[in-house]
Amino acid sequence: MFSFTGVKKSEIRYPLAAGHKRQSVYEFNSMFDTLRKVCSKYPITSAYIAAAVGLFLAVQIYRVQHNSYGEEAFDDALWKMGAVQPLVFVHDHPLVKEDGFPTGGPFDLWAGEWWRILISGFHHAGILHLVMNCLAIGYLGRLIEPVMRSWLYAGFLILATFISFLPEYYLDHYPVGLSGGACAMFGLLILLRKTNPQIADEFTEREITWGLGWLVLCVVMTHFDILHIANAAHMTGLVYGLLAGVVLINRSRFAGMLRVTFLVSNFILIPCTYLICHPVWNGKYYWYLARHEDDLNQKIIYLRKGIELSPGEPKIGAELALSLYRTDATPFRSWEIILDSLKKNRSYEKGVEITRLIWKQFRSDQQKEKALMVVQDVFGSESDAWLERLDLNRATVAQADVRLPETGAAAEEELLFPQATGRETKPIKPRDLSAPPVDPGSPQSAVEGVTL
């Protein structure tokens, strides 16, 4: 095809387009060269950021490959990549399994995988979270790295990341992100600027004010439930950085002793980490131990401790009742425990089914009368309403694969697979005995140990 000048369009040259192409290649090479120079000038800071970016990309690739986008409370991608995630046992007992009352925790930590705490620090919740932390670390790191020995700076970053997360786990939070490490760098610079004029020229009072203002804003946003931010990690990182700064700038005759003391004090993280992996104050931890215990008597001991520490965990009470149910010829202990668990967790309908199951084991009128007296002792003035709700004479009870204590095959078959009668009955749930729907993620739910 010819143009109006008689020249083929295919023969026309476009020097402007070619120039743009060469310019784009040049700009890319220039950007890559600049990045290489920055990385060689600040290798520790660059490696710190690169680890976070690399893990973020790995998580995104995993999510694409497995159609897992982290929308649930449990993020499979983060867990597979080494982060701490709250896990939930899949109960194999039909009377204990119920999605509405998950009993879980950081089982990987309780199994001894302490290294997940550090790896969680390098994970991030999203691209904005990652970018903000990387920008902050890049800005702060280029001021700190030139004035610290490489091994000392690298150790400071790793320890700050690890230590800043510890308080969050004591609070049963499972955060991700390098913000704790960034806050430690911020605290360190507040002290370093006092003896380094170059740092003071760039890291001015204005930057300190903005940084502290941001920390306060994070607390406010968390308080009003705008964002869930690891404020304990922020504050711990800030304090750790300030302490490290005090040690580094000290020039008194006690400087050597102060540095040794600070170095030795870092070993406190060992018992702190041990306690996080063995939280003896947490009832769910004893429930976890019971799940891995083969000896029935020891399992009962663990479950008793668990229900003592976390009375609002309905499944601990349910499993304790069922475990005792297997050991007693007449299950009065399991009867009392399941009733007490129901009193504390009124919306736990599976507890009602377990109650009917245990009731079937009371054969004589004397046993039944004694069991009803226990109902009176547990519920007091609400006993009549609870008896109406429990409907103990209901013809059909839940089926369950439970090994019964010292009973014949016929009795066991009758209990596990009862024959339904023609009478249709429905459990009555008086309004004053029923709790509203429970959000397992809410700190006000029974899952968190708060009695409903």
Secondary structure by P-SEA (a helix, b strand, c coil): ccccccccccccccaaaaaaaaaaaaaaaaaaaaaaaaaaacaaaaaaaaaaaaaaaaaaaaaaaacccccccccaaaaaaccbbbbbbcccccccccccccccccccccccccaaaaaaaaccccaaaaaaaaaaaaaaaaaccccccaaaaaaaaaaaaaaaaaaaaaaccccccaaaaaaaaaaaaaaaaaccccccccccaaaaaaaaaaaaaaaaaaaacccccaaaaaaaaaaaaaaaaaaaaccccaaaaaaaaaaaaaaaaaaaaaaaacccccaaaaaaaaaacccaaaaaaaaaaaaaaccccaaaaaaaaaaaaacccccaaaaaaaaaaaaacccaaaaaaaaaaaaaacccaaaaaaaaaaaaaacccaaaaaaaaaccccccccccccccccccaaaaaaaaccccccbbbbbbbccccccccccccccccccccccc
